[in-house]
Amino acid sequence: MTSKKPPRVAPLVSLLAGLTLAACAGSGDSGTPGTGGSNGAAGTTGQAGTTGQAGTSGGAGTSGGAGTSGNAGTTGAAGSVSTTGTAGSTGAAGSAGGVTGSGGNVAIGGRGGTSSTGTAGTTGRGGTTGNAGTAGTAGATGSAGTTGSGGSGTPSAENTGANCNATSAPLLSAQNKKLPNPFVMHDGTTITTKAQWECRRNEIKADIEKYEIGPKQVPPTVQATLSGSTLSVKVTTSAGSITITSAVSGSGNCVGIGMNGSSSLLSGCKQVPFMHDQIVKYSQTSTQSQSDPFYKVYPELWGKVGNYSAWSWGISRLIDGIVQVKDQLMVDPTKIGVQGCSYAGKMALFGGAFDERVALTVAEESGGGGITSWRTSADFTTRTGTSVEKIDNTNYSWFMMSMKSLDPYKLPHDHHELIAMVAPRAVIALGNPEYEWLGDESGYRSVMAANEVFKALGIADHLGYDFTGNHAHCAPPSQQTASVKTFVDRYLKGTSSTSSVAIKPVSSKFDLNYQTSIDWTTPTLQ
């Protein structure tokens, strides 16, 4: 947000914005079963590999490989010698973390947020055991069935739809006052299957990159090391190298990535904060610096991208590092969560939407350019005269300067689709209605329109919202803390099967009938 302070009913207090990412436990495959050997002639005993349970502890430990690299408890060659049938060693058991997380702060418009220490996390809940080489009869060697994604539904790739080769759409020739249909491809066809959502999602990504933040760069060469509690991630391109560092704290086998500090909302997870000034420096004014580290590795992008493109790239590089040293960190890389407040709430939303390895996204008081849609924010100001963050008055170091002159009603996309990009993973949005600058009527309408995508995919409970008010900016009350915990428990810790959170904003100025913002129907995707 800009430096302009939003009016509110109660006096302002000091604010600190703690931000964090955490990973979630989904419902992914436990791993493909071990394939049989080349023939049944080998193995004199007729039961080669009699143990038939390569690495019976399977995904017992978070460091056991349960994660995106897919080598949890895998031995690669379970019972590879048919006469012995030893079927590989067991996965390494995970353990609880160590030191507590340090408090972090984030500010918007000069307002700080809360800070807190990370609480101790639970021990690892690795992926389900793979019955590698199930019996290995007649000398079958079995290939120790890998665990795939470690018992989680989180993809192992940053963008599984990269092969869609999606392109952006042109600006509309005439204004569309309704939120664009998220189910219609740029060629006019309506998607009918869940599988088609991935390419549609990449079209939305292309639109946001073209008109708002510039292109997020593809993964470069990354090398990570962990020394004590310091994670270092060296990123190298043809132009040079930079190193991102993060002070790891707390315990647990899930990961919380906070924006510029640890997050009290993602408690029970190991904290690996994203220090965003190591990519591009935060500024309350619409100015950028060519000397920022990001432009040392991408000098050709100077003046062509907004900070949210660079920041989301940096979050992904930090995740690359976490994946590389997951065994040392003793974490499950399928259980990564991101969280931030205010301008960093937008940062967390872009980070979670643009990287599919993020299992849970917590966008706290993100305002304009975050969960609010540009159209519904303009509608609210037109109807009420209330000043909120819109496409023509946001910060143009965060976004591209060219966005300022765009007509929001001619965009081929809007931010209900940015939220929807998280699907089928989990997201929860937090608001604060008394801070009018946040535009929570717009935010609510946008979230509800995004929820139509989650409903179409059959996962409506993967999206939650809590607009509880009467608290300082970036100082979540106990109700919101409990709401986020509901999502953390299910998607990062796997200790609950429930994640129903739906608390509407309350204000005499608000019209919450979001159906008036859409003119399309929601399909049931097969």
C-alpha positions, 0 to 999 in steps of 0.5 A: 500500500502507499504511505497514505494512512487509512481512516479507521474508527478506533485510534491507531496503535503501533503495528508490526506485520509478521509474515510467514509461509507454511507447507501443508499436508494434502492427500497425495499419493503414497507412492507407486508400488514397486515394479517387478523384476525383469523375469521370474526366473531369478531367485532360487528361493522363489521369494526373492526379497522376502522382506518385501517392504523396502524401507518399511518406515517409508516416509517415517521421517520428514527427512526421509524424503517425503516431499517434492523430490519424491525420495522419502524412504525410497531405496531405489533398488528394493530387493535389487539382488533377488537372492537376498531380498534385503529391499533397501534401508529404511528412511531416516526418522524425522525429529522435532526442531530446536530454537524458537523463532525470532520476531519479525516486523513488516510495515505499511504506510509507516504502520508496524505489525506484531511479532512473536516467537515461533512455537515448538512444532510437532514431530514429522509426519512423513508420507505414507509408507511405500510397500516397495517391492510388495513380495518380490516373488520368483526372484522379482527384484521390485524397484522399491516404489518411490513415495512420490510427493510424500503423502501430500497433494502439493506438486513438486514443481514451481509451475506444473502448467509451464508446458501449456505455453499460455499467452496473455489476452489483449485488453478488452475493446469495451468495458466489462463491469463484471468480474471476468469468467475464470472458466473461459480460456482466451480462445473462448472455450469453457473448461469442463475438466479439472485437468484443464484448470492448470492451463487456464491458471497459466493464462491468468498468470500470463495476464497478471504478468503482462498488465501488473507485475512483469514476467516472473523469471524461470528457475536459474541455477540454485545451490543451497547450504545450511550452516548452523541456523543460517540457510544460504541460497546462491542464485546464479544466472548468466549475468552473475550471482546473488546469495539469499540468506534466512535465519532458521528458527523454531521447530516442526516439520512444516515450513513457515515463510514469513515476509521479512520475519517469522510469523506467529500465525504459522505456529508449530512450523520451522520458520524460514523467513524471506528477507525481501530486501535481499531481492529488491528493497521495500519502499513506501514510495513508487520508486525502485533502485537499479542497484537492488540485488535482483538487477545484478542477476537480471539487468535486462529487466530494469524498468520492466517489472514490478517488485512483486514479480521480483519478490515472488521470484525470490520466494521461489528461490528460497523454496528451492533452497529449502528443498535442497537441504530438507534433510538437514532442516528436518522438514517436509517440503510438501508442507510449506506455508507463506504469510504476510500482512498489508503490502506483504500480504500481497507479497504472500498472495503472489508468492503462493499463487505463482509457486505450486509448492506452497501448500497454504497461503495466508493473505492478511489485510492485503488490500488493493492489489491483493485479495481485492479486485480492481473492478470491485474496488472502483465500484465501491468508491463510485458508490460510496465516495470512500477512498480505497487502494485502486489501480490508479492510486497504488504503489508503482514500485510494487507494480509496473508504472504502466498499470496506473493508466489502465482502465480496470474494466478493460482488463482481461483478468482480475484479482478473484482469479489471482486468488483462484490461482492457488487452487487446488491448494489452500488459501485463507484471507484476513481482513479488517473492515475499520481500515477503509483503505483496505477495501474489504467489501471489494475483498469479500466480493473478490474472495467469494468469486474466487471460491466459485473456482474452488467449488467447481474443483470440489474443494470449497473448504480449501478457501477460507476468509475471516474479516473480523474487525476492531483491531489494529492493522496487522495485529490479528485478534484471537478469532483470526489467529484461531481461523488460521490455526484451523488451516495450519492444522489441516494443510501443514500439520495434517492433524485435522480434516476440517478447515471451514472458516467463513466470517464476513466483514461488517460495515454499514457501507458494505453491500456483500451481494457478490453475485451482482459482480458476476454474470457467469455460472459455475460448472462442475469440473469433471 
